[in-house]
Amino acid sequence: MKANCWYGKRNVQVVDVPDPQILNDRDAIVRITSTAICGSDLHLYNGFIPTMEKGDIMGHEFMGEIVEVGSEVRQRRVGDRVVVAFPISCGKCFFCKKELYSLCENSNPNAWMAEKLFGHSPAGIFGYSHLTGGFAGGQAEYARVPFADVGTVKIPDGLADEQVLFLSDIFPTGYMAAENCQITPGDTVAVWGCGPVGQFAIRSAFLLGAERVIAIDRIPERLRMASDGRAHTINYEETDVFDMLMQMTGGRGPDSCIDAVGSEAHVPGLEYYYDRMKQALMSESDRPMALRQAVMVCRSGGTVSVPGVYGGFIDKMPMGAVMNKALTIKAGQTHTQRYFGPLLDRIVQGEIDPSFVVTHRLKLDEAAKGFDTFAQKQDGCIKIVMTP
């Protein structure tokens, strides 16, 4: 089969690889009909996530048709059209029973690697380095899906791929980010980063009852999309974010702040160059500028929600502000399977059409072009969907 594989920093190639096989009785094989390039994939593409190996198949947002099932798969059949969750979860361990699926204790065969970096291991993840299991991803013609009964949701007839594909990751991720804010009626929520996750965080905050959402970015097309979703917008290259947010909230600060940027943040001025220098000296792995801003401006007693991906260590974290303002910080890889049912219901009921975020459609053979376009933020690119 054809698959998009990682061969080094900013080097992905579509090549022929062996077809996946059933390895465990709870596996399924999915013929992929749609797959996407995620902002998290760019962290791999740009060389910020360790333990990638040449030839690793990329991608963790995908869906398709089941063509084979293992003998212990009970709830899925050949011919079912499914979306696949990006975290791989057994459904039976301590964390899965609590619906904390991204913390599954049984799905990461390389847990020892993650434990050295994080203290404990997250779940295995499709197409996301050997730190999270080295599982082949979904930017391919076929994929093996472990624990298929837990990790897939069956899609009813009448819904296009692009309406449901993002149940795999970015819709639940944006929704969980907003849910973590514990929004109450009348709240103001500020969102750093208007990429795909930020866009879903904006719309999810409104779905959960926010009165006002303020979106922060510098890319015009992203700010326009946020505005289309009813958000007020701030271009951080033109305005001091802290001062503007304080003005817009009567000096109190937003009730909640969402960092949908993560490890590759940008800001004008010396702070950016400071963090880039720290990265170059290998004394800091991530650039936490957006997180610092969110902590500093969030109102006292508020919540900072962090769906943005961080892989290692950060510098100059304002813990004094966290403690003295009594902030709550909530973060984590998304417990995607928990949201399958509720968010699919919202799509079916017409409360949201996730396809709004798609700006580019490519064939799988064009993956390298897609990665470059997305990474360079060219041609108004916000979200790319690929078909094999």
Order of alpha helices (4+ residues) and beta strands (2+ residues): beta-beta-beta-alpha-beta-beta-beta-beta-alpha-alpha-beta-beta-alpha-beta-alpha-alpha-beta-alpha-beta-alpha-beta-alpha-beta-alpha-alpha-beta-alpha-beta-alpha-beta-alpha-beta
